[in-house]
Amino acid sequence: MPTITIAGKQIDCAAGANLRHVLLKNGSILHNGAATVINCRGIGSCGTCAVEVVGDVSPLNWKEKARLSLPPHQLEKNRRLACQTKVLGDVCVTKYDGFWGQGDRVVSSRSS
């Protein structure tokens, strides 16, 4: 059973679980500011659930590549859309600032 670590909290989930669903179900803050209300609810179009993920997850799909290629995101930052990411093994998640999670200041991380 994979473990997700975020903000000093560890969450167990089933292999193949959707990262967004697991984080929200377990009370983790996934969106910044108004993005908590104004987001696509997991269809991969808005980009507000962008996080840094280190560990065993599904590869980028076409929705993620398309959204993360558009400003304010940058593919070089290695962010993932939590709504499009499947957890395959243990992972560490870091959330950054900015409406879309595109910033450089850590909001929550594995060591928070």
Biopython code that builds the backbone (N, CA, C, O; Angstrom):
import numpy as np
from Bio.PDB.StructureBuilder import StructureBuilder

atoms = [
    (1, "MET", "N", (0.848, -1.179, 0.000)),
    (1, "MET", "CA", (0.000, 0.000, 0.000)),
    (1, "MET", "C", (0.892, 1.240, 0.000)),
    (1, "MET", "O", (1.677, 1.432, 0.929)),
    (2, "PRO", "N", (0.784, 2.078, -1.021)),
    (2, "PRO", "CA", (1.601, 3.287, -1.095)),
    (2, "PRO", "C", (1.286, 4.286, 0.020)),
    (2, "PRO", "O", (0.175, 4.327, 0.549)),
    (3, "THR", "N", (2.288, 5.081, 0.358)),
    (3, "THR", "CA", (2.136, 6.144, 1.337)),
    (3, "THR", "C", (2.443, 7.485, 0.676)),
    (3, "THR", "O", (3.463, 7.637, 0.004)),
    (4, "ILE", "N", (1.554, 8.451, 0.871)),
    (4, "ILE", "CA", (1.754, 9.816, 0.390)),
    (4, "ILE", "C", (2.198, 10.642, 1.591)),
    (4, "ILE", "O", (1.550, 10.615, 2.638)),
    (5, "THR", "N", (3.300, 11.375, 1.445)),
    (5, "THR", "CA", (3.756, 12.266, 2.498)),
    (5, "THR", "C", (3.588, 13.697, 2.019)),
    (5, "THR", "O", (4.103, 14.077, 0.967)),
    (6, "ILE", "N", (2.853, 14.497, 2.812)),
    (6, "ILE", "CA", (2.641, 15.915, 2.510)),
    (6, "ILE", "C", (2.490, 16.663, 3.825)),
    (6, "ILE", "O", (1.747, 16.239, 4.710)),
    (7, "ALA", "N", (3.192, 17.761, 3.944)),
    (7, "ALA", "CA", (3.108, 18.632, 5.124)),
    (7, "ALA", "C", (3.304, 17.865, 6.427)),
    (7, "ALA", "O", (2.613, 18.116, 7.414)),
    (8, "GLY", "N", (4.248, 16.932, 6.423)),
    (8, "GLY", "CA", (4.547, 16.168, 7.619)),
    (8, "GLY", "C", (3.522, 15.087, 7.946)),
    (8, "GLY", "O", (3.630, 14.410, 8.968)),
    (9, "LYS", "N", (2.541, 14.931, 7.084)),
    (9, "LYS", "CA", (1.463, 13.957, 7.284)),
    (9, "LYS", "C", (1.661, 12.796, 6.327)),
    (9, "LYS", "O", (2.044, 13.000, 5.175)),
    (10, "GLN", "N", (1.406, 11.585, 6.790)),
    (10, "GLN", "CA", (1.480, 10.414, 5.931)),
    (10, "GLN", "C", (0.084, 9.848, 5.734)),
    (10, "GLN", "O", (-0.683, 9.680, 6.682)),
    (11, "ILE", "N", (-0.224, 9.557, 4.466)),
    (11, "ILE", "CA", (-1.545, 9.053, 4.097)),
    (11, "ILE", "C", (-1.347, 7.776, 3.295)),
    (11, "ILE", "O", (-0.640, 7.783, 2.287)),
    (12, "ASP", "N", (-1.954, 6.694, 3.722)),
    (12, "ASP", "CA", (-1.915, 5.442, 2.964)),
    (12, "ASP", "C", (-3.046, 5.449, 1.951)),
    (12, "ASP", "O", (-4.129, 5.977, 2.204)),
    (13, "CYS", "N", (-2.771, 4.848, 0.795)),
    (13, "CYS", "CA", (-3.797, 4.748, -0.240)),
    (13, "CYS", "C", (-3.582, 3.483, -1.052)),
    (13, "CYS", "O", (-2.537, 2.840, -0.953)),
    (14, "ALA", "N", (-4.557, 3.137, -1.839)),
    (14, "ALA", "CA", (-4.448, 1.986, -2.722)),
    (14, "ALA", "C", (-3.545, 2.328, -3.901)),
    (14, "ALA", "O", (-3.507, 3.475, -4.345)),
    (15, "ALA", "N", (-2.825, 1.344, -4.404)),
    (15, "ALA", "CA", (-2.019, 1.543, -5.612)),
    (15, "ALA", "C", (-2.959, 1.910, -6.757)),
    (15, "ALA", "O", (-3.988, 1.263, -6.949)),
    (16, "GLY", "N", (-2.609, 2.939, -7.511)),
    (16, "GLY", "CA", (-3.439, 3.402, -8.623)),
    (16, "GLY", "C", (-4.445, 4.466, -8.231)),
    (16, "GLY", "O", (-5.206, 4.939, -9.075)),
    (17, "ALA", "N", (-4.461, 4.853, -6.948)),
    (17, "ALA", "CA", (-5.406, 5.876, -6.484)),
    (17, "ALA", "C", (-5.077, 7.233, -7.094)),
    (17, "ALA", "O", (-3.916, 7.545, -7.357)),
    (18, "ASN", "N", (-6.112, 8.029, -7.314)),
    (18, "ASN", "CA", (-5.958, 9.379, -7.841)),
    (18, "ASN", "C", (-5.440, 10.287, -6.723)),
    (18, "ASN", "O", (-6.042, 10.367, -5.652)),
    (19, "LEU", "N", (-4.317, 10.970, -6.981)),
    (19, "LEU", "CA", (-3.671, 11.801, -5.969)),
    (19, "LEU", "C", (-4.605, 12.896, -5.447)),
    (19, "LEU", "O", (-4.663, 13.120, -4.238)),
    (20, "ARG", "N", (-5.321, 13.568, -6.314)),
    (20, "ARG", "CA", (-6.244, 14.636, -5.904)),
    (20, "ARG", "C", (-7.299, 14.110, -4.944)),
    (20, "ARG", "O", (-7.546, 14.704, -3.894)),
    (21, "HIS", "N", (-7.918, 12.998, -5.308)),
    (21, "HIS", "CA", (-8.976, 12.438, -4.473)),
    (21, "HIS", "C", (-8.460, 12.068, -3.092)),
    (21, "HIS", "O", (-9.103, 12.366, -2.085)),
    (22, "VAL", "N", (-7.308, 11.423, -3.039)),
    (22, "VAL", "CA", (-6.749, 10.996, -1.753)),
    (22, "VAL", "C", (-6.409, 12.199, -0.883)),
    (22, "VAL", "O", (-6.729, 12.216, 0.305)),
    (23, "LEU", "N", (-5.763, 13.208, -1.467)),
    (23, "LEU", "CA", (-5.384, 14.385, -0.681)),
    (23, "LEU", "C", (-6.605, 15.119, -0.137)),
    (23, "LEU", "O", (-6.644, 15.461, 1.044)),
    (24, "LEU", "N", (-7.591, 15.362, -0.978)),
    (24, "LEU", "CA", (-8.787, 16.070, -0.530)),
    (24, "LEU", "C", (-9.569, 15.264, 0.507)),
    (24, "LEU", "O", (-10.055, 15.822, 1.490)),
    (25, "LYS", "N", (-9.689, 13.967, 0.291)),
    (25, "LYS", "CA", (-10.407, 13.103, 1.228)),
    (25, "LYS", "C", (-9.766, 13.131, 2.615)),
    (25, "LYS", "O", (-10.448, 12.969, 3.626)),
    (26, "ASN", "N", (-8.455, 13.339, 2.651)),
    (26, "ASN", "CA", (-7.727, 13.316, 3.916)),
    (26, "ASN", "C", (-7.416, 14.702, 4.458)),
    (26, "ASN", "O", (-6.559, 14.849, 5.329)),
    (27, "GLY", "N", (-8.102, 15.719, 3.951)),
    (27, "GLY", "CA", (-8.013, 17.064, 4.505)),
    (27, "GLY", "C", (-6.776, 17.855, 4.136)),
    (27, "GLY", "O", (-6.492, 18.872, 4.768)),
    (28, "SER", "N", (-6.036, 17.424, 3.138)),
    (28, "SER", "CA", (-4.864, 18.190, 2.703)),
    (28, "SER", "C", (-5.304, 19.370, 1.855)),
    (28, "SER", "O", (-6.243, 19.262, 1.067)),
    (29, "ILE", "N", (-4.628, 20.489, 2.018)),
    (29, "ILE", "CA", (-4.921, 21.677, 1.224)),
    (29, "ILE", "C", (-4.266, 21.507, -0.143)),
    (29, "ILE", "O", (-3.043, 21.422, -0.252)),
    (30, "LEU", "N", (-5.079, 21.460, -1.160)),
    (30, "LEU", "CA", (-4.578, 21.205, -2.505)),
    (30, "LEU", "C", (-4.581, 22.453, -3.378)),
    (30, "LEU", "O", (-3.751, 22.586, -4.278)),
    (31, "HIS", "N", (-5.514, 23.372, -3.115)),
    (31, "HIS", "CA", (-5.640, 24.580, -3.917)),
    (31, "HIS", "C", (-5.254, 25.797, -3.091)),
    (31, "HIS", "O", (-5.329, 25.770, -1.863)),
    (32, "ASN", "N", (-4.847, 26.852, -3.759)),
    (32, "ASN", "CA", (-4.478, 28.102, -3.092)),
    (32, "ASN", "C", (-5.561, 29.147, -3.302)),
    (32, "ASN", "O", (-6.072, 29.310, -4.410)),
    (33, "GLY", "N", (-5.909, 29.856, -2.231)),
    (33, "GLY", "CA", (-6.844, 30.977, -2.324)),
    (33, "GLY", "C", (-8.161, 30.609, -2.968)),
    (33, "GLY", "O", (-8.776, 29.598, -2.629)),
    (34, "ALA", "N", (-8.589, 31.451, -3.913)),
    (34, "ALA", "CA", (-9.880, 31.265, -4.580)),
    (34, "ALA", "C", (-9.935, 29.992, -5.419)),
    (34, "ALA", "O", (-11.020, 29.558, -5.806)),
    (35, "ALA", "N", (-8.789, 29.392, -5.704)),
    (35, "ALA", "CA", (-8.780, 28.143, -6.474)),
    (35, "ALA", "C", (-9.470, 27.015, -5.714)),
    (35, "ALA", "O", (-9.820, 25.993, -6.303)),
    (36, "THR", "N", (-9.664, 27.195, -4.416)),
    (36, "THR", "CA", (-10.411, 26.211, -3.633)),
    (36, "THR", "C", (-11.837, 26.096, -4.154)),
    (36, "THR", "O", (-12.433, 25.019, -4.118)),
    (37, "VAL", "N", (-12.385, 27.211, -4.639)),
    (37, "VAL", "CA", (-13.744, 27.240, -5.166)),
    (37, "VAL", "C", (-13.746, 27.223, -6.692)),
    (37, "VAL", "O", (-14.586, 26.569, -7.310)),
    (38, "ILE", "N", (-12.806, 27.944, -7.294)),
    (38, "ILE", "CA", (-12.752, 28.075, -8.746)),
    (38, "ILE", "C", (-11.715, 27.100, -9.297)),
    (38, "ILE", "O", (-10.545, 27.451, -9.454)),
    (39, "ASN", "N", (-12.149, 25.876, -9.588)),
    (39, "ASN", "CA", (-11.264, 24.888, -10.203)),
    (39, "ASN", "C", (-12.095, 23.929, -11.036)),
    (39, "ASN", "O", (-13.323, 23.952, -10.955)),
    (40, "CYS", "N", (-11.467, 23.108, -11.816)),
    (40, "CYS", "CA", (-12.184, 22.251, -12.770)),
    (40, "CYS", "C", (-12.726, 20.965, -12.148)),
    (40, "CYS", "O", (-13.320, 20.141, -12.844)),
    (41, "ARG", "N", (-12.526, 20.795, -10.852)),
    (41, "ARG", "CA", (-13.037, 19.630, -10.120)),
    (41, "ARG", "C", (-12.432, 18.308, -10.596)),
    (41, "ARG", "O", (-13.047, 17.251, -10.453)),
    (42, "GLY", "N", (-11.232, 18.371, -11.158)),
    (42, "GLY", "CA", (-10.513, 17.141, -11.468)),
    (42, "GLY", "C", (-10.508, 16.679, -12.908)),
    (42, "GLY", "O", (-10.126, 15.541, -13.182)),
    (43, "ILE", "N", (-10.921, 17.525, -13.837)),
    (43, "ILE", "CA", (-10.908, 17.079, -15.235)),
    (43, "ILE", "C", (-9.609, 17.437, -15.968)),
    (43, "ILE", "O", (-9.427, 17.078, -17.131)),
    (44, "GLY", "N", (-8.714, 18.144, -15.281)),
    (44, "GLY", "CA", (-7.394, 18.412, -15.862)),
    (44, "GLY", "C", (-7.290, 19.643, -16.722)),
    (44, "GLY", "O", (-6.310, 19.796, -17.452)),
    (45, "SER", "N", (-8.270, 20.530, -16.662)),
    (45, "SER", "CA", (-8.236, 21.683, -17.555)),
    (45, "SER", "C", (-7.760, 22.981, -16.906)),
    (45, "SER", "O", (-7.296, 23.877, -17.611)),
    (46, "CYS", "N", (-7.861, 23.103, -15.586)),
    (46, "CYS", "CA", (-7.547, 24.408, -14.985)),
    (46, "CYS", "C", (-6.097, 24.541, -14.526)),
    (46, "CYS", "O", (-5.519, 25.622, -14.636)),
    (47, "GLY", "N", (-5.505, 23.478, -14.021)),
    (47, "GLY", "CA", (-4.113, 23.535, -13.581)),
    (47, "GLY", "C", (-3.908, 24.017, -12.166)),
    (47, "GLY", "O", (-2.764, 24.221, -11.760)),
    (48, "THR", "N", (-4.980, 24.213, -11.382)),
    (48, "THR", "CA", (-4.832, 24.759, -10.036)),
    (48, "THR", "C", (-4.375, 23.729, -9.004)),
    (48, "THR", "O", (-4.055, 24.099, -7.875)),
    (49, "CYS", "N", (-4.338, 22.463, -9.361)),
    (49, "CYS", "CA", (-3.908, 21.425, -8.420)),
    (49, "CYS", "C", (-2.464, 20.993, -8.677)),
    (49, "CYS", "O", (-2.071, 19.880, -8.329)),
    (50, "ALA", "N", (-1.687, 21.874, -9.282)),
    (50, "ALA", "CA", (-0.292, 21.551, -9.604)),
    (50, "ALA", "C", (0.537, 21.398, -8.332)),
    (50, "ALA", "O", (0.506, 22.257, -7.451)),
    (51, "VAL", "N", (1.264, 20.313, -8.250)),
    (51, "VAL", "CA", (2.136, 20.011, -7.114)),
    (51, "VAL", "C", (3.412, 19.368, -7.625)),
    (51, "VAL", "O", (3.464, 18.861, -8.746)),
    (52, "GLU", "N", (4.430, 19.395, -6.797)),
    (52, "GLU", "CA", (5.650, 18.652, -7.102)),
    (52, "GLU", "C", (5.500, 17.278, -6.460)),
    (52, "GLU", "O", (5.141, 17.170, -5.287)),
    (53, "VAL", "N", (5.775, 16.236, -7.227)),
    (53, "VAL", "CA", (5.647, 14.876, -6.720)),
    (53, "VAL", "C", (6.965, 14.149, -6.951)),
    (53, "VAL", "O", (7.487, 14.115, -8.065)),
    (54, "VAL", "N", (7.491, 13.570, -5.879)),
    (54, "VAL", "CA", (8.697, 12.758, -5.982)),
    (54, "VAL", "C", (8.309, 11.356, -5.565)),
    (54, "VAL", "O", (7.841, 11.140, -4.448)),
    (55, "GLY", "N", (8.503, 10.408, -6.458)),
    (55, "GLY", "CA", (8.159, 9.023, -6.156)),
    (55, "GLY", "C", (7.512, 8.351, -7.345)),
    (55, "GLY", "O", (7.565, 8.850, -8.469)),
    (56, "ASP", "N", (6.906, 7.221, -7.081)),
    (56, "ASP", "CA", (6.363, 6.362, -8.127)),
    (56, "ASP", "C", (4.924, 6.735, -8.463)),
    (56, "ASP", "O", (3.991, 6.404, -7.731)),
    (57, "VAL", "N", (4.765, 7.431, -9.589)),
    (57, "VAL", "CA", (3.439, 7.833, -10.059)),
    (57, "VAL", "C", (3.314, 7.546, -11.554)),
    (57, "VAL", "O", (4.298, 7.246, -12.231)),
    (58, "SER", "N", (2.094, 7.644, -12.045)),
    (58, "SER", "CA", (1.829, 7.454, -13.474)),
    (58, "SER", "C", (2.566, 8.510, -14.291)),
    (58, "SER", "O", (2.844, 9.602, -13.795)),
    (59, "PRO", "N", (2.885, 8.182, -15.554)),
    (59, "PRO", "CA", (3.528, 9.182, -16.409)),
    (59, "PRO", "C", (2.559, 10.310, -16.765)),
    (59, "PRO", "O", (1.342, 10.155, -16.664)),
    (60, "LEU", "N", (3.119, 11.444, -17.182)),
    (60, "LEU", "CA", (2.298, 12.565, -17.653)),
    (60, "LEU", "C", (1.388, 12.097, -18.776)),
    (60, "LEU", "O", (1.833, 11.403, -19.691)),
    (61, "ASN", "N", (0.111, 12.473, -18.712)),
    (61, "ASN", "CA", (-0.784, 12.168, -19.824)),
    (61, "ASN", "C", (-0.921, 13.414, -20.704)),
    (61, "ASN", "O", (-0.349, 14.457, -20.391)),
    (62, "TRP", "N", (-1.657, 13.314, -21.774)),
    (62, "TRP", "CA", (-1.746, 14.420, -22.728)),
    (62, "TRP", "C", (-2.392, 15.658, -22.109)),
    (62, "TRP", "O", (-2.009, 16.778, -22.445)),
    (63, "LYS", "N", (-3.372, 15.477, -21.205)),
    (63, "LYS", "CA", (-4.009, 16.632, -20.570)),
    (63, "LYS", "C", (-2.998, 17.418, -19.737)),
    (63, "LYS", "O", (-2.951, 18.647, -19.783)),
    (64, "GLU", "N", (-2.198, 16.683, -18.982)),
    (64, "GLU", "CA", (-1.185, 17.350, -18.154)),
    (64, "GLU", "C", (-0.149, 18.067, -19.016)),
    (64, "GLU", "O", (0.190, 19.222, -18.757)),
    (65, "LYS", "N", (0.343, 17.388, -20.024)),
    (65, "LYS", "CA", (1.346, 18.008, -20.901)),
    (65, "LYS", "C", (0.797, 19.288, -21.513)),
    (65, "LYS", "O", (1.486, 20.306, -21.569)),
    (66, "ALA", "N", (-0.450, 19.228, -21.973)),
    (66, "ALA", "CA", (-1.057, 20.402, -22.605)),
    (66, "ALA", "C", (-1.207, 21.540, -21.592)),
    (66, "ALA", "O", (-0.802, 22.668, -21.874)),
    (67, "ARG", "N", (-1.785, 21.260, -20.410)),
    (67, "ARG", "CA", (-2.036, 22.325, -19.431)),
    (67, "ARG", "C", (-0.751, 22.870, -18.845)),
    (67, "ARG", "O", (-0.611, 24.082, -18.683)),
    (68, "LEU", "N", (0.190, 21.996, -18.526)),
    (68, "LEU", "CA", (1.434, 22.433, -17.904)),
    (68, "LEU", "C", (2.392, 23.090, -18.897)),
    (68, "LEU", "O", (3.428, 23.627, -18.504)),
    (69, "SER", "N", (2.043, 23.044, -20.178)),
    (69, "SER", "CA", (2.838, 23.733, -21.208)),
    (69, "SER", "C", (2.382, 25.175, -21.389)),
    (69, "SER", "O", (3.046, 25.951, -22.077)),
    (70, "LEU", "N", (1.262, 25.541, -20.783)),
    (70, "LEU", "CA", (0.698, 26.888, -20.930)),
    (70, "LEU", "C", (0.984, 27.737, -19.696)),
    (70, "LEU", "O", (0.980, 27.228, -18.575)),
    (71, "PRO", "N", (1.232, 29.040, -19.901)),
    (71, "PRO", "CA", (1.439, 29.934, -18.756)),
    (71, "PRO", "C", (0.225, 29.917, -17.837)),
    (71, "PRO", "O", (-0.901, 29.771, -18.313)),
    (72, "PRO", "N", (0.424, 30.059, -16.563)),
    (72, "PRO", "CA", (1.673, 30.420, -15.908)),
    (72, "PRO", "C", (2.575, 29.220, -15.590)),
    (72, "PRO", "O", (3.631, 29.386, -14.980)),
    (73, "HIS", "N", (2.167, 28.026, -15.996)),
    (73, "HIS", "CA", (2.990, 26.841, -15.738)),
    (73, "HIS", "C", (4.173, 26.762, -16.685)),
    (73, "HIS", "O", (4.203, 27.408, -17.733)),
    (74, "GLN", "N", (5.140, 25.957, -16.290)),
    (74, "GLN", "CA", (6.321, 25.674, -17.121)),
    (74, "GLN", "C", (6.670, 24.212, -16.911)),
    (74, "GLN", "O", (6.848, 23.777, -15.773)),
    (75, "LEU", "N", (6.772, 23.449, -17.990)),
    (75, "LEU", "CA", (7.097, 22.032, -17.872)),
    (75, "LEU", "C", (8.414, 21.802, -17.130)),
    (75, "LEU", "O", (8.589, 20.777, -16.472)),
    (76, "GLU", "N", (9.329, 22.747, -17.237)),
    (76, "GLU", "CA", (10.646, 22.602, -16.608)),
    (76, "GLU", "C", (10.566, 22.551, -15.078)),
    (76, "GLU", "O", (11.499, 22.081, -14.427)),
    (77, "LYS", "N", (9.471, 23.026, -14.507)),
    (77, "LYS", "CA", (9.335, 23.019, -13.044)),
    (77, "LYS", "C", (8.959, 21.643, -12.502)),
    (77, "LYS", "O", (8.929, 21.439, -11.288)),
    (78, "ASN", "N", (8.675, 20.704, -13.392)),
    (78, "ASN", "CA", (8.353, 19.328, -12.991)),
    (78, "ASN", "C", (7.172, 19.232, -12.029)),
    (78, "ASN", "O", (7.196, 18.439, -11.087)),
    (79, "ARG", "N", (6.151, 20.032, -12.264)),
    (79, "ARG", "CA", (4.930, 19.938, -11.473)),
    (79, "ARG", "C", (4.013, 18.911, -12.129)),
    (79, "ARG", "O", (4.141, 18.607, -13.315)),
    (80, "ARG", "N", (3.107, 18.394, -11.349)),
    (80, "ARG", "CA", (2.098, 17.464, -11.846)),
    (80, "ARG", "C", (0.730, 17.993, -11.469)),
    (80, "ARG", "O", (0.595, 18.719, -10.484)),
    (81, "LEU", "N", (-0.273, 17.643, -12.232)),
    (81, "LEU", "CA", (-1.654, 17.941, -11.855)),
    (81, "LEU", "C", (-2.120, 16.780, -10.987)),
    (81, "LEU", "O", (-2.191, 15.640, -11.448)),
    (82, "ALA", "N", (-2.433, 17.071, -9.743)),
    (82, "ALA", "CA", (-2.842, 16.015, -8.817)),
    (82, "ALA", "C", (-4.049, 15.246, -9.351)),
    (82, "ALA", "O", (-4.181, 14.046, -9.109)),
    (83, "CYS", "N", (-4.923, 15.935, -10.072)),
    (83, "CYS", "CA", (-6.131, 15.292, -10.585)),
    (83, "CYS", "C", (-5.863, 14.275, -11.690)),
    (83, "CYS", "O", (-6.718, 13.441, -11.986)),
    (84, "GLN", "N", (-4.699, 14.340, -12.290)),
    (84, "GLN", "CA", (-4.358, 13.435, -13.385)),
    (84, "GLN", "C", (-3.288, 12.422, -12.990)),
    (84, "GLN", "O", (-2.857, 11.617, -13.815)),
    (85, "THR", "N", (-2.863, 12.461, -11.739)),
    (85, "THR", "CA", (-1.750, 11.636, -11.279)),
    (85, "THR", "C", (-2.244, 10.449, -10.470)),
    (85, "THR", "O", (-3.019, 10.606, -9.527)),
    (86, "LYS", "N", (-1.788, 9.257, -10.849)),
    (86, "LYS", "CA", (-2.103, 8.040, -10.109)),
    (86, "LYS", "C", (-0.899, 7.666, -9.258)),
    (86, "LYS", "O", (0.235, 7.666, -9.735)),
    (87, "VAL", "N", (-1.153, 7.351, -8.005)),
    (87, "VAL", "CA", (-0.107, 6.974, -7.067)),
    (87, "VAL", "C", (0.176, 5.481, -7.245)),
    (87, "VAL", "O", (-0.711, 4.648, -7.057)),
    (88, "LEU", "N", (1.414, 5.154, -7.607)),
    (88, "LEU", "CA", (1.778, 3.760, -7.835)),
    (88, "LEU", "C", (2.650, 3.198, -6.715)),
    (88, "LEU", "O", (2.717, 1.984, -6.526)),
    (89, "GLY", "N", (3.315, 4.081, -5.976)),
    (89, "GLY", "CA", (4.175, 3.691, -4.862)),
    (89, "GLY", "C", (4.292, 4.871, -3.918)),
    (89, "GLY", "O", (3.542, 5.840, -4.034)),
    (90, "ASP", "N", (5.218, 4.798, -2.993)),
    (90, "ASP", "CA", (5.390, 5.884, -2.032)),
    (90, "ASP", "C", (5.785, 7.180, -2.731)),
    (90, "ASP", "O", (6.622, 7.176, -3.633)),
    (91, "VAL", "N", (5.174, 8.295, -2.307)),
    (91, "VAL", "CA", (5.459, 9.596, -2.906)),
    (91, "VAL", "C", (5.544, 10.684, -1.836)),
    (91, "VAL", "O", (4.951, 10.578, -0.762)),
    (92, "CYS", "N", (6.292, 11.720, -2.162)),
    (92, "CYS", "CA", (6.358, 12.938, -1.353)),
    (92, "CYS", "C", (5.814, 14.068, -2.206)),
    (92, "CYS", "O", (6.213, 14.224, -3.360)),
    (93, "VAL", "N", (4.909, 14.854, -1.652)),
    (93, "VAL", "CA", (4.226, 15.920, -2.382)),
    (93, "VAL", "C", (4.586, 17.267, -1.761)),
    (93, "VAL", "O", (4.584, 17.426, -0.540)),
    (94, "THR", "N", (4.893, 18.230, -2.624)),
    (94, "THR", "CA", (5.143, 19.599, -2.185)),
    (94, "THR", "C", (4.202, 20.523, -2.936)),
    (94, "THR", "O", (4.098, 20.458, -4.161)),
    (95, "LYS", "N", (3.515, 21.388, -2.192)),
    (95, "LYS", "CA", (2.587, 22.368, -2.768)),
    (95, "LYS", "C", (3.242, 23.742, -2.725)),
    (95, "LYS", "O", (3.825, 24.125, -1.711)),
    (96, "TYR", "N", (3.145, 24.484, -3.827)),
    (96, "TYR", "CA", (3.735, 25.813, -3.935)),
    (96, "TYR", "C", (2.663, 26.887, -4.004)),
    (96, "TYR", "O", (1.483, 26.593, -4.196)),
    (97, "ASP", "N", (3.087, 28.133, -3.846)),
    (97, "ASP", "CA", (2.174, 29.274, -3.876)),
    (97, "ASP", "C", (1.761, 29.609, -5.304)),
    (97, "ASP", "O", (2.185, 28.966, -6.265)),
    (98, "GLY", "N", (0.932, 30.624, -5.412)),
    (98, "GLY", "CA", (0.392, 31.043, -6.705)),
    (98, "GLY", "C", (-0.982, 30.415, -6.906)),
    (98, "GLY", "O", (-1.241, 29.307, -6.435)),
    (99, "PHE", "N", (-1.847, 31.117, -7.598)),
    (99, "PHE", "CA", (-3.214, 30.626, -7.826)),
    (99, "PHE", "C", (-3.210, 29.214, -8.396)),
    (99, "PHE", "O", (-4.021, 28.379, -7.995)),
    (100, "TRP", "N", (-2.299, 28.942, -9.330)),
    (100, "TRP", "CA", (-2.212, 27.646, -9.992)),
    (100, "TRP", "C", (-1.156, 26.738, -9.373)),
    (100, "TRP", "O", (-0.870, 25.670, -9.914)),
    (101, "GLY", "N", (-0.575, 27.144, -8.253)),
    (101, "GLY", "CA", (0.494, 26.345, -7.654)),
    (101, "GLY", "C", (1.778, 26.429, -8.457)),
    (101, "GLY", "O", (2.631, 25.543, -8.383)),
    (102, "GLN", "N", (1.908, 27.503, -9.226)),
    (102, "GLN", "CA", (3.044, 27.667, -10.127)),
    (102, "GLN", "C", (4.209, 28.411, -9.488)),
    (102, "GLN", "O", (5.273, 28.519, -10.097)),
    (103, "GLY", "N", (4.032, 28.926, -8.278)),
    (103, "GLY", "CA", (5.052, 29.756, -7.642)),
    (103, "GLY", "C", (6.295, 28.991, -7.224)),
    (103, "GLY", "O", (6.451, 27.805, -7.518)),
    (104, "ASP", "N", (7.168, 29.695, -6.535)),
    (104, "ASP", "CA", (8.417, 29.106, -6.079)),
    (104, "ASP", "C", (8.500, 28.987, -4.564)),
    (104, "ASP", "O", (9.444, 28.395, -4.042)),
    (105, "ARG", "N", (7.521, 29.543, -3.853)),
    (105, "ARG", "CA", (7.524, 29.468, -2.398)),
    (105, "ARG", "C", (6.701, 28.272, -1.944)),
    (105, "ARG", "O", (5.547, 28.115, -2.343)),
    (106, "VAL", "N", (7.302, 27.428, -1.102)),
    (106, "VAL", "CA", (6.634, 26.241, -0.609)),
    (106, "VAL", "C", (5.496, 26.615, 0.332)),
    (106, "VAL", "O", (5.678, 27.399, 1.263)),
    (107, "VAL", "N", (4.319, 26.045, 0.078)),
    (107, "VAL", "CA", (3.160, 26.235, 0.938)),
    (107, "VAL", "C", (3.058, 25.049, 1.901)),
    (107, "VAL", "O", (2.813, 25.238, 3.092)),
    (108, "SER", "N", (3.240, 23.853, 1.400)),
    (108, "SER", "CA", (3.291, 22.660, 2.243)),
    (108, "SER", "C", (4.184, 21.626, 1.565)),
    (108, "SER", "O", (4.223, 21.516, 0.340)),
    (109, "SER", "N", (4.881, 20.889, 2.378)),
    (109, "SER", "CA", (5.795, 19.888, 1.831)),
    (109, "SER", "C", (5.925, 18.725, 2.792)),
    (109, "SER", "O", (5.297, 18.701, 3.851)),
    (110, "ARG", "N", (6.727, 17.786, 2.421)),
    (110, "ARG", "CA", (6.944, 16.609, 3.264)),
    (110, "ARG", "C", (7.594, 16.969, 4.582)),
    (110, "ARG", "O", (7.479, 16.210, 5.544)),
    (111, "SER", "N", (8.282, 18.114, 4.662)),
    (111, "SER", "CA", (8.981, 18.471, 5.900)),
    (111, "SER", "C", (8.295, 19.595, 6.665)),
    (111, "SER", "O", (8.829, 20.054, 7.675)),
    (112, "SER", "N", (7.123, 20.056, 6.213)),
    (112, "SER", "CA", (6.422, 21.154, 6.903)),
    (112, "SER", "C", (5.882, 20.697, 8.228)),
    (112, "SER", "O", (5.264, 21.483, 8.947)),
]
sb = StructureBuilder()
sb.init_structure("model")
sb.init_model(0)
sb.init_chain("A")
sb.init_seg("    ")
for serial, (resi, resn, name, xyz) in enumerate(atoms, 1):
    if name == "N":
        sb.init_residue(resn, " ", resi, " ")
    sb.init_atom(name, np.array(xyz, "f"), 0.0, 1.0, " ", f" {name:<3s}", serial, name[0])
structure = sb.get_structure()
